Amino acid sequence: MGSKLTGCGSATPSLSISNDDLSKIVDTSDEWIAARTGIRNRRVLSGNETLRELSVQAAKKALEMAQVNADDVDLVLLCTSTPDDLFGGAAQILSEVGCTNAFGFDITAACSGFIVGLITATRFIKGGGIQNVLVIGADALSQFVDWTDRGTCILFGDAAGAVLVQSILSKTNGVPSFPPKKATFSRIEMNGKEVFRFAVRCVPQSIEKALEEAGLPASSIDWLLLHQANQRIIDAAASRLDIPSDKVISNLANYGNTSAASIPLALDEAVRAGKVKAGDVIAASGFGAGLTWGSAILKW
Ligand code: ACO
């Protein structure tokens, strides 16, 4: 059974941090960051704000656009590497959105999470019995950023984005050690140059494969929507795929790399701005830590 995207929504924290703000805490400059990455600002959770709240807001907006009631949602997929709760966030979010008839779970695949979530949603729908799936991409990497490392702290921001995926027929073995080790996550470390090379090589290949599976030529792409990590990666992939810059969606300058949230956040802005229209074909690709990567050809 086929699927369609019928709504999208997004939410970002209130605190905006500019490149100039960052130059007060690490040895960097607006010129360096903008030239190497395309990023100028990023939003970061502050005060009592939580990723859960952003996710709930984004999901509600997606349902509103799709004109679907929360209790008609069957499944909620929370794509995140940074849930508020150790045991995942999907259950709490679906309850706060009011999805009283849904089950849900988390998907962790770093910056590829949203694409993995989309593909999972379409597989559940194809399997039958599921008609409406909320796919939420949300991350708050600011909690794991080493704010003294100028090579990484300039890159990331926090956000949540969501889409509703509907069926086209929808009306609406280890041995535990004792004592256990305390779980800790270290701060983000990254070999930026290697990740850059990997992304520029794998993303176009992955999109070409997705096009082949969909039986579509590259010329049928209306929009290229990549994980928003670095403008130079986006430009290089577009150039390898021979896609002109006016068909490339980018909002990286305002939000930085928001990990699993970046694709639905950029999609939501482009849809609400009237740029992406009904029937448009979007080539989307996520890539990141793991390393993980994946692509999907979507019709809005
Ligand atoms: N300001 C000023 N100078 C800096 C900064 C900074 N913020 N950061 C690094 N530099 C310096 C370095 O120290 C180095 O100086 P040196 O030559 O004296 O040693 C010089 O600038 C060049 O550094 P590089 O790391 O080689 O810079 P590069 O051009 O590779 O850009 C960047 C770094 C922006 C991180 C780039 O490699 C990149 O974007 N990589 C991809 C990252 C990515 O896409 N990640 C996605 C996955 S994230 C996830 O999944 C969680």
Boltz pocket constraint, residues with backbone or C-beta under 6 A from the ligand:
constraints:
  - pocket:
      binder: B
      contacts: [[A, 27], [A, 28], [A, 29], [A, 32], [A, 33], [A, 36], [A, 37], [A, 110], [A, 111], [A, 150], [A, 151], [A, 152], [A, 154], [A, 191], [A, 192], [A, 193], [A, 194], [A, 195], [A, 196], [A, 199], [A, 229], [A, 230], [A, 233], [A, 257], [A, 259], [A, 287], [A, 288], [A, 289], [A, 290]]
      max_distance: 6.0
